[in-house]
Amino acid sequence: MNIRNKIQLYVSSSVTLLAGAVLFFIYQLFANYREEEFQQRQKERITNTLRFITEIEKADSELIETLDQLTIHKLYDEKLLIFNKNKELIYTSIDDTPIPYPEKILQQLSANQTWVEQKDGKYDVIGIYIEKDNKAYYGISKAYDRFGYSKLNYLRNVLIAAFFVIVTVLLATTYWIARSITRPLTAITRQIAGYSIGQTTPEQSLATTKDEIAILANKFALLVKRTNEAFLFQKHFIHHLSHELKTPISILVSNFERMERATSLKALHSMLQEQKENTKGLSEIIDALLAISKSETGGLPAVEPLRIDELLFDVAEEVKAVFSEFIMAVHYAPNSEANLTIRGSKRLLGIVFRNLLHNAAQYSPEQKVGVELSADSGYLSIAFQNRGAGITPDEQPFLFQHFFRGANSQGKRGLGLGLVLAHKIVSLHGGIICYQIDEAGTNVFTVSLPLS
């Protein structure tokens, strides 16, 4: 059963039962009130009749019959019996309605139990014990409440009609409510059913609302987006990994074949050195790909307070081991030396700085890199500057995409993964990385990180 039908069933059933119970309670309340009110009228009838009988000292049959004729229309279809203290009948109404077992009722009445009531079909039968002028009397009345039952039947018909009207309106209302509530869920279900991994993320029309369904729709869109990104990354990763690793592995195999044919120790030593560098390059490629894969999960390792300039100098020593003529010139902006500490992952930020310094040295003719540190508005900015071929305006929008390499990278080793990895790591730290070319034609990569 779908959610719409469940909403209709649960709401309709619960409200219908509640409405039926309330209407039935009203009917029963009125029925009890009718019975009590009619029995009080019967009691008054017995009391008034007894008063007339006791006040008339010489009552004859004609006078009593006249009294009965005057009061017979007060209660419809009534039989009234009055007994003295010895439980002898002293008055009976002219109505021939039988009273079942009057002896049992008389046996139950006494000074301790002055009221007895019971039902005979729709007739109300009561018995009362009365003391008047120090004399005991017993009265039994059986009557049919025609007017009360008429009102009760009318009320019953009204309540039944009201019940069906309530149920009809309720069904229509719950259908409309269930349809309105589940319409977005139905749309999301259709999107899920028709969505294939790799296609464009479906647009959501509920982004401006704040109810639970809108939150669900937005979370679904986010989930689809992340799934799509992971799928595309995996697709590109496998494609480019197989393509990019094929060349260095082929070179390694080729070098081994050359070593097998080498006859000179000097030549063999040179090839071993070359093989060593090629193996390191392959290791760097694998490390970069694994680091990107881990960063895709959005996780950030344990952070710690870091002095950025000290980390830069440590990374510069590693880069200098690759580029022997590498020079890094650090410039501190005024008042920046007191704001150089951030909280972050030393290993991940080291990868960012290593990539940027390595690229700056690789693409700079003189292998010279300028680094400017400045602090402003709660952020520490690290600008990496170098002279060399720049990124064209047409290529800049794709700079931080997977495996993108600009025209200036022709003839240089690389996978187009370093800047992608740097961008993800900086984003994980709540920072920003951007690229521009200044008026002097200098390439500038700027990393902005929040100060601790």
N, C-alpha and C positions, 0 to 999 in steps of 0.2 A: 504494500500500500504506500502510495507516495505521500509527501508531506501535505499537499493540498487536501487530499481526502482525509488524512489524519486530523488536520485542523478542523475541517468541517464536522467530522464524526465526533471528536472529543468535545468541541465547543457546543455543537448542537445537542449532543446527548446530555451533557452536564446541565446546560441551561434549560433544556426541555424537562429533565427530571426535577430541577429546582422550581421551575414555573408550575409543573403539575403538583408538586408537593405543597407549594404556597397556596394554589387555588383549592386543593383538597382541604388544606387546613382551614381556609376561609369558610368553605362549605360546612365542615364539621363544627366549626365554632358557631356558625349561625344555627345549625341543627340543634346543638346543645342549648343555645340561647332560646330557641323556639320551645324546646321541651320544658326548660325551667320556667319560662314565662307562662306557658299554658298550664303547667301544674300549679303555679301560683294563682291563676284564675280559677282552677278547680278548687283550690283551698278556700279562696274567697267565696265561691259559690256555696260550699259546704257551711262555712262560717255564717254567711248571711241567712241561709235557710234555717240554720239552727237558732239564730237570734230571733227570727220571726216566730219560730215554733215556741220557743220558751217565753216570749213576751205575750203571746196570745193565750190567755188562761183557759178559755173555753173553745178550744179549736175543734171544729167539726170537719167532717170529710169534705163538705162543699167549700169551706174556706180554704182548706189545704189544696184542694183541686184548683181553686181560683188562683192561689199563689203559684202553683206549678204552671198554670197556663200563662201567667204573666212573665215567668222566668224561663220558659222552655226554649225560647229562641236565643238566650244568652250564649249557650254552648250547643253546638250542633251535634246531634246524635249522642246524647248524654244519658247516663243512668246514674242516679244519686240515691244512696241509701244512708239513713241515719239511725243509730242505735243508742239506747240508753246505757246506763252504767252496768246493767245486767246483760248487756249485749242483746237486748231485745229490739226488734225493728219497730221504730216509731214513725218513720217516714220513708216513703219511696216515691220517686218521680214516676210520671205516667209513661215515660219512654220505655219501650220494651227491649232495649239493648241489654243482653245478658252480661252479668259480671261473673267471671270464672272464679270459683273457689272463694267466695267471700268469707267463709268460716276460717280459712287459713290466714287471710289478712287480719281478721279480728283477733286470732290467736297471737299474732305478732305484735299487735298494738298494746301498749300499756303506758303507765306514767313514765316509765324509763325509756321507752321507744315510742315517740309520738308521731313518727312519720315512716310510711312504707310506700315504695313506688315500684312499679313493674310495667312491662309492655305486654299488650295483647294484640299482636299484629301491629297496626299503625295506631291503635287506641292507647291512650295514656290512662293507666289505672293507679290511683293513689288512695292511701288510707291514712287518716289522721286521728289522733287522740286529742280531745278538747275538754277543758274544765271550764264550766260556766255556772256561776252562782253556787259554787261548792258542789257541783254535780258533774259527773264524768259522762262524756258522750263520745261516740265513735262515728266517724263519717267515711264512706267509701264512694269514690267517684270514678266513673269510666266515661271517657269522651273522646271524640275524634276532632282534631284541630284542623278543620277544613281550610280556614283562612291562613293558618301558619304553614300548612303543607303546600298550599297554593303559592305562597311567597317563596318557600324553599325550592319548589320545582322551578319557579321562574329564575331564582338565583342559580340553580344548577345549570339550566340552559344557557344563561348568560356566561357562566364560568367556562362551560364547555366550548362555547363559541369563542370566548376570549383566548382559551388555550390553543385552539386551532389557528387563530389569527397570530398569536405569539409565535407558534411553531413555524408558520408560513413566513412571517417577517424574519424570524431567526435564521431559517434556512437560506433565504435570499441574502441576508446580511453576512452570514458566515461564508457563503460562497464568494461574495464580493471581497470580503476581507482576506480570505485564503488565497484568492486569485491575485490580489494586490501584493500580498506578502511574498508569495512564491514566484511571482513573475520574474523578479531579478534572479532568483535561484534557478528558474527554468532556463533563463538566458545564459547563465554561467554554465549550467549543465550542457547546453547545446555547444557552447564554446569549447568546453573540455572534450566533448565527444568528437567535435570536428577539428580539434587542434592536432597538428602533427609536429613533432620536435624538429626544429630547424626553420619553421616558418616564422613570419613576423608576429610579435606579441600582439594579441588582440587588444583593441582599445576598450576602456571601461567608461561607461556613461554615468557611473555613480560616484565618481571621485570627489564631487563637491558635497555630498551628504556625509552624515556622521553616524548613521545607524549601523547595526551589526552586519547587515547584508552588504553595505558599502565597504565596510572593513574587510569582509570576506572576499569581495570582488577585487579589492586592491591587493590583498595578500595573494590571491590567486594570480593576478597579473604579475606581481613581483616574483612569485614562484616560477611562473612560466618564463619570465625574463631570465632568471638565473639558470633555469634548466636549459634554455636556449643558448645562453652564453657558454655554459659548460659543454653543451653538445658541439657548438661551433668551435670552441677551443680544442676539444678532443679531436674533432675532425681535422682542423688545421694542424694541430699538434702532430698527429700521426702522419699526415701528408708531408709536412715540412720536415719532420724529424727524419723520416725515411729518405727524403731528398737530400737534406743537409748532412746527415751522417754518412751517406754513401760515399761522398768525396773524401773526407778525412780517413775513413776506414780503408778506402782504396789506396790512398797514399801510404798508409801504414803497411798494407800488404805489399805494395810495390817496393817500399824501402826494405822490407825483409827479404824480398827477392834479390834486390841489389846487394844486400849484405852477404847473401849466400854466394854471390859471384865475386865479391870483393877479395882481392889478393894482398892489398896493402893494409897494414895496420893503421896507418894514418888516415887512409880513406874510410876504413871501417869505423874508426873513432869519430870522424866527421859525420858519418851517416847515423851513428848512435846518438850523437848530440842532436841532430835534426829530428831523429825519431822521438827523442825525449821531448822536444818542444812540440812536435805534432801530437804526442800523447797528452801533454798538458792542455793543449788547445781543445782536444776532444773531451777531456775531463771538465774543462770550463763550460763547454757547450752543454754537457749533461747536467752540471750543477745549476746552470742558468735555467734550463727547462724544468728541473725539479723545484727550484725556488718559485718559479711562476706558478707551477701546479699547486704548490702549497698555499701561495697567496690567493689563489682563486677561491679558497674556502672562506676567505675573509678573516682568518684567524691571525692574531698578533701574539708573538712570543712574549715572555716576561720582559717588562720594561725596567729601565733603571736610569738614574740621572747620568747624563752624558755631557761632557764638555766638547762641543763641536769642533773647535780648532785642534784639540788634541787628537780626535778621531781622524780629522783630515790629514794631519801630519803622519799618523800611522799608516793610513791608506796610501799616501804619497810615496812612502818607502817601498810598498809593494809594487806600485806602478813603475817606480824607478828601476826595479829589478828587471822589468821587461823592456823599458825604453831608457837606455843608458844616459841619453842626453836630456832626459825629462827634468823640467824646472817648474816648481809651483811657487808663485809669488802671492802671499796673503796680505790683503789690505784690510785694516780694521776701520770702520767708520767711526766718527766721534761718538763717545759714550756707548759703544757697542761691547767693549771688553767686559763690562759688568753683566751683560745679558747674553751669555754664550752657552748656558746650560739648559738642556731640554730633557724630557723623559721619553725614552724610546728604546728600541732594540739595537744594540751595538752591532750585531751581526748583519741585520737587514739594512740598517743605514750605511754600514760599511760597504755593502753590495752596491747601493745607490751611488755613493761617492766614488767607488772604484770604477763603475761603469762610466760615470761622467768624466772623471780624470783620464781614464783610458781612451775614451772617444776624443777628448780634447787633445791629448798627446798624439793620437793616431791621425787626426785630421788637421793638425797644425804642422806646417813645414818645419818650424824651429822647435817643436815639441815643448813649447812654453805655454803654461796655463796661469791665468790670473784669477784669484779667488777673492771676492769682496764680501765681508761679513758686516751686516747692519741689522739693527733691531728697531722695530717700530710697531705700535698698536698690538702688542702682545705676541708678535711673531718675529722669529729670527730668519733673515733671508741670507741665503748663500748663493752668490752669483758666480758661475764658472764661465770665464771668458777666454776665447782663443781666436787666433787669426787663421783663416783657412776657408775652404769652399763651404758655403752655407746651404741651408735648406730653402728651396724656392717657396714663394707664397702659395703656389698650387699644391705643394707637397706637405706644407705645415699641418693642415687638418688631419693628416694620416700619420703624423709623427709617432704617436703613442699607440698605434694599432699593431696587432700581432704580425711579425715577420715583414713589416714594412722597411724598405731600404731606399733611401733617396738616390738621386742621380750622382751625388758627390761620393757615394760609397763604392762606385765602380772600381774593381781591382783591389778592394780591401776586404779582409776577412770579416765575417760577421753573419749573424742570423736574423738581425732585426728584432732581437728579443730583449736587449739590454734596456732600452728606454721604456719598453712595456713593463718590464719588471720594476724599474725605478718608479714609474708612475704609480703602480699598484702599491708599492711599499710606502711611498710618500702619502698616498691616500689613506692607507691604514693608520698612519700616524696623525691624521687630521690635517695634513698639509697640502700644498699645491706645488706643482712643477710646471714650468712654462718655458717657451723658447722665443727668442726674438733676435733680430740683427740690428745693432745700433747704427747711428749715422756714419760711424767710421768703418762700417763693414765688419764689425767684430761679432762673432757668434756668442750669444749669452744664454745659458741655461740657468734659470733661477729656481731654487728650491726654498719654499717658505714653510717653516715648521713652528707650531705653537710653543712658546716658552713655557717652562715648567713653573 
